[in-house]
Amino acid sequence: MIDFFNINNTLFSIGGTGVSVLEFCSVILGLTTVFLAGRGKSYNYWFGYIYSILLFFLFLQKHLYSSMILQPISLVIAIFGHYRWTHPKKGEENKKRELKISLLTNRQRVIHVAIILLFAAIWGWMLSMLHVTWPDTFPMARAPYLDALITATLLTAQYLSAQKKLDCWAAWLVVNTANIILYLKAGLVFMPMVSAAYLIMAVLGFTGWRKEWKKEQYVND
């Protein structure tokens, strides 16, 4: 019997590197979630819940601790986003009676960027100290500051997505670009290819949301 959560159980190989059942299923669910989110479908969150659980085990086995710890937090944000999309406040709803797309102010954008950089610096240092403090428990973390930057940007992207802010797609572009570098450092071959697909889908998602936002603005005017 195949142990689904064992990353060493190879489904197929790319460039001499095996792709496990866990990694493959995580990718399929992730792409499905992003595709549906880009089309503004609130049920994307159901796929996102399972996606977060699978990623937790994938990152645990790859010693990407920041990304691993992120998954329970991501799950909570996803639940919040699912509720926000389907239960908008008065004046926030679109024609479908779901949360409409909106934008951050310039001041809000500056604040978000500052928080990301500060969090990445502090969290990156903490990750680098895990191996020093508990050498028998934690192997040395791979690219701790890059991992922390991705974590901070990803949390921001998820929070903005939960609020249906158009700006979330800019954060997703940064996350997916950085993920390509991080995954390559972690010895993954399949995931960087998938991150490239995420980049394309993020561009398409931004285009679709922007079109919808302009349409809503026209109706309101």
N, C-alpha and C positions, 0 to 999 in steps of 0.2 A: 504493500500500500504506500502511495506517495504521501509524504509529509508536506502538506500544502504550504506551511509556514517555514519550511527549511529552504533557505535561499540557495543551498548547494544542489538541490534537485533541479537539474537543467531540463528545460523544455526544448530549447534549440540554442544554437550558438551564432554569434555575429562577430566577425573579426577575431575568432579564437576565444572569445569570452562568452560564457554561458549565460543564458537568460532564463531565470527560474519561473516557475508557474506563478509564484507570488508577484514577481516583478511584472510579468506580462498582464496578469489580471488587474494589477494596480494601474497600469498604463491605460488599459481599455476603459476602466471606470473613470479615470481622470479625464481622458479625452471626451468621453460621453458627457461628463459634468460640465466641462468648459464649453462644449458645443451647444448644449441646452441653455447654459447661462448666457451665451452670446446671442441666443435667439430670444432671450427674455422669458424663458420657461421656468416657472417657480419650482416645478418638480425636479429640477436639476439637483436640488438639495438631497433628495432621497439617494441618488447615486453618490453624492458627496460624502454622506455619512459612512458608507461602506469603504469608500476610497481612503478616508482618514484612518480607519482601523487597519487596513492593509499596509498603508505607508508606515504606520507605527512599527510594525514588525520588520518591514524592509529596512528602515533606517537603523533600527536596533541592531540588526545583524551586520550592518555596514559601518557601525561606530560613528554615525552622524547624529550625535546626541541632541544637538540643538533642534534639528529637523524632527527627531523622534519625539522630544518633549512637546514640540509644537502641535502634534496631532490631536491630543485631548483638548487643547485650547481651540484648535481649528474646528473641532466638533461642536464645541459650545457656541462659537461664532456662527457656525452653519445653522444651528438650531435657532439662534437669534435672527439670522438673515431670512430664514424660511418664514418665520413669524412676521417679520417686517414686510416682506414682499406680499404676503397674503392678508395682512391686517394693517393697511395704511391708516394713518391718522386723517382726520377731516382736512381736505384741501391737498392731500398728498396723492390721492388716487388718480389713476388714468381711466380710460374708457372701460378697461377690463376689471375695474375696481381693485386693481393691484397697485403697489407702490410705483409711482412714476419716476423717471430718470431725472436727476438734478446734478448741479455742479458745485464744487467747492469754491469758496472765495480765494483770492490770492493770499490773504492773510492765513487762512486755514491751510493752504498748501505749504507755506513756509513753516508753519508749526509742525505739520506732519513730517516734513523732511528733517527738521531739527530733532524731533523725537526719534526718528529712525536712526540717525547717526549716533545720537547719545546712547540709545539702547544697544546698538551694534558694538560700540566701544566697550561698554560695561559687560555685556553678555559674552563677547568674544574673549575677554580676559578671564572670565569665570570658567569658560569652556577649556581654555588653555591650562587652567589650574587643576582640572579634574584628575588628570593623570598624575600630577605632582602630589596631590593630597591623598588620593586613593589609587595608587599604582596597581594594586592587585585586582581591583574591581573594574577600572576603566583603562583600556588601552589609550595611547595618545590620540587625541582628536585630530581629524584631518581638517586642515584649513579652518581653524576655529573662528577667525574674524570674518571670513567670507561666509561661513555657515551662519554666523550671527547676523550679518547684514541681510542675508536672504530671509532669515527668520523674521527680522523686524519689518522688512519690506513686504513679506508675505502676509504677516498679520495685518498690516495696514491695508494691503490689497483686499484681503478678505473682509475686513471691517467696512471698507468703502463699497465693496460689492454688496454687502448686507444692507447698506444704506442706499444702494442703487445709484451711486455717484459715478458719473461718466469717467472721472479721473482715475477710477480703479484700474482701468486698462493700461494706463501709463506705468502703474506700479507692477502690474503683471508682466509687462514687457521687460522691466528691470529684473524681476524675479527669474523669469525663464532664461534670460541671457546669462545671469550669474549661475543658474542651476547647471547650465551646460558645462561651465568651468568646474563647478564643484563635483559633478558626477564623474567627469573625466579623472579628477584627482582621486576619487573614491574607487576607481577601477571599473566603473560601469560603462558599458558601450551602448546598450539599447536605450537607456534613459536620456543620454544627450540627444539622440536622434528624436526621441519623443518631445524633448524640450523645444527642439527646433519646430516641431509640429505645433506645440503650444504657442510659440511666437506668432506663427501664421494665424492661428485661431484667435489670438489676442487682437491682432490687427483687424481681423474680420469682425470680432466682437465689438471693438471700438467703432468701426464703421457702421455696424448695425444699430448700436445704441445711439450714436450721434444722429443718425437719420431719424430714429424714433424720437429723440429729444427735440430735434428741430420741428418735427411734425406736431408734437405736443405744445411747443412754444407758439406755433402758428395757430393752433386751435384756441389757445388761451388768449391770443391777441385778437 
